[in-house]
Amino acid sequence: MLRIGPIQIANPLVLAPMAGFTDTCARRIAKKFGAGLVYSEMVSAAGLVRKQPATFAMLAFHPEEQPVGVQLFGADPKELAEAARITQDAGAAIVDINMGCPVKRVCRTGAGAALLRRPGRVAEILSAVKKAVTCPVTVKMRLGWDTKELSVLEISRIVEEQGADALTLHPRTRAQGFRGKADWSWIARLKEERRIPVIGNGDLVRPGVCVEALQSKVCDGVMIGRAARGNPWIFAQTMAMLSGKAPSTPSRELRYKTVNLHIEWLCTQYGKEQGLRRARFLLFQYSRGLSRAARFRQELVSADSEEVLRGLLRTYFLG
Ligand SMILES: Cc1cc2nc3c(=O)[nH]c(=O)nc-3n(C[C@H](O)[C@H](O)[C@H](O)COP(=O)(O)O)c2cc1C
């Protein structure tokens, strides 16, 4: 069972924070198909503190997604503490601090994976954030800056000492980006060394791999990223396998219904024009691995009205 501070998570399956994807709509979809905990895409602490409307708009939640974790990025302890308070007040159940983002634009400001090189700063951040909120605080991190600087053990010790309630490890270095394999031996190592819950992340591409990670007890929870985009069924399939049942493949009808529901939520959240624009990108994900996907995607690009788009969906998923 996964427990983060006082929050008992319904099951150990977690949706990873993914910029441009894990908005309130995607999180609700993941929840609907069995995720126990969902995280927002990373939100700029500076943007929240400076009250930037676009950043504030990212703090939109629906009751169905709770408990929801909001991930903040930043490098300044005071700013992160203030942003954490704003986030908690807005309704987040958990605040997460990003210590893994490899993107240059983020690292240049000292945030994301750059924090893995600054143990003192990590302690200041955790201490300030913990004082600012009453909700649980989690950290998501990588192994270190590069193979010469594997700071995971030191940073995770500090994170624990400063009162973090759980830790997620994506066991690649900043330099690796998404290349190579996630080294799960580090997750097992962290689970041995730390007392707080450890959530394992990286390359969990099929339900079977998630089940294996949980049953071997190398971690307390599994966080699924890329494999959940356009494929929320991975949560239900993993849950089925955990209870000894065979996982079922979603029918084309179920895919069609889910896609439509997702689009409906996007249009409600962002208005029709932006909602449909976002939907187009998502449909690439929802058709991944399906037959005739290449043709469908080509047609999507040239679909210039809602009617055409809806017609394409019907033909593709039901035709
Ligand atoms: C498009 C994309 C956006 C991401 N955005 C974030 C983010 O905002 N915060 C974060 O901590 N990780 C982010 N990640 C990393 C994922 O949370 C996760 O650690 C990584 O994808 C490895 O897990 P996976 O193999 O299950 O995808 C992102 C990954 C992708 C592919």
The ligand as an SDF file (V2000), in Angstrom:
LIG
                    3D

 31 33  0  0  0  0  0  0  0  0999 V2000
    6.7250   14.9860  -22.8200 C   0  0  0  0  0  0  0  0  0  0  0  0
    7.2920   14.7520  -21.4500 C   0  0  0  0  0  0  0  0  0  0  0  0
    7.1510   15.7350  -20.4910 C   0  0  0  0  0  0  0  0  0  0  0  0
    7.6850   15.5420  -19.2110 C   0  0  0  0  0  0  0  0  0  0  0  0
    7.4930   16.5130  -18.2720 N   0  0  0  0  0  0  0  0  0  0  0  0
    7.9320   16.3080  -17.0040 C   0  0  0  0  0  0  0  0  0  0  0  0
    7.6580   17.2420  -15.9640 C   0  0  0  0  0  0  0  0  0  0  0  0
    6.9900   18.2570  -16.1720 O   0  0  0  0  0  0  0  0  0  0  0  0
    8.1450   16.9660  -14.7320 N   0  0  0  0  0  0  0  0  0  0  0  0
    8.8580   15.8220  -14.4480 C   0  0  0  0  0  0  0  0  0  0  0  0
    9.2750   15.6230  -13.3140 O   0  0  0  0  0  0  0  0  0  0  0  0
    9.1030   14.9230  -15.4000 N   0  0  0  0  0  0  0  0  0  0  0  0
    8.6440   15.1240  -16.6470 C   0  0  0  0  0  0  0  0  0  0  0  0
    8.8540   14.1670  -17.5970 N   0  0  0  0  0  0  0  0  0  0  0  0
    9.5270   12.9100  -17.2180 C   0  0  0  0  0  0  0  0  0  0  0  0
    8.4950   11.8640  -16.8050 C   0  0  0  0  0  0  0  0  0  0  0  0
    7.7760   12.2670  -15.6640 O   0  0  0  0  0  0  0  0  0  0  0  0
    9.1940   10.5300  -16.4860 C   0  0  0  0  0  0  0  0  0  0  0  0
   10.1170   10.7300  -15.4460 O   0  0  0  0  0  0  0  0  0  0  0  0
    9.9450    9.9750  -17.6940 C   0  0  0  0  0  0  0  0  0  0  0  0
    9.1730   10.0810  -18.8650 O   0  0  0  0  0  0  0  0  0  0  0  0
   10.3340    8.5090  -17.4620 C   0  0  0  0  0  0  0  0  0  0  0  0
    9.1900    7.7250  -17.2590 O   0  0  0  0  0  0  0  0  0  0  0  0
    8.5560    6.8230  -18.4490 P   0  0  0  0  0  0  0  0  0  0  0  0
    9.6480    5.9460  -18.9850 O   0  0  0  0  0  0  0  0  0  0  0  0
    7.4250    6.0850  -17.8030 O   0  0  0  0  0  0  0  0  0  0  0  0
    8.0920    7.7770  -19.5070 O   0  0  0  0  0  0  0  0  0  0  0  0
    8.3600   14.3450  -18.8870 C   0  0  0  0  0  0  0  0  0  0  0  0
    8.4830   13.3540  -19.8650 C   0  0  0  0  0  0  0  0  0  0  0  0
    7.9570   13.5450  -21.1290 C   0  0  0  0  0  0  0  0  0  0  0  0
    8.1000   12.4530  -22.1460 C   0  0  0  0  0  0  0  0  0  0  0  0
  1  2  1  0
  2  3  1  0
  2 30  2  0
  3  4  2  0
  4  5  1  0
  4 28  1  0
  5  6  2  0
  6  7  1  0
  6 13  1  0
  7  8  2  0
  7  9  1  0
  9 10  1  0
 10 11  2  0
 10 12  1  0
 12 13  2  0
 13 14  1  0
 14 15  1  0
 14 28  1  0
 15 16  1  0
 16 17  1  0
 16 18  1  0
 18 19  1  0
 18 20  1  0
 20 21  1  0
 20 22  1  0
 22 23  1  0
 23 24  1  0
 24 25  2  0
 24 26  1  0
 24 27  1  0
 28 29  2  0
 29 30  1  0
 30 31  1  0
M  END
$$$$
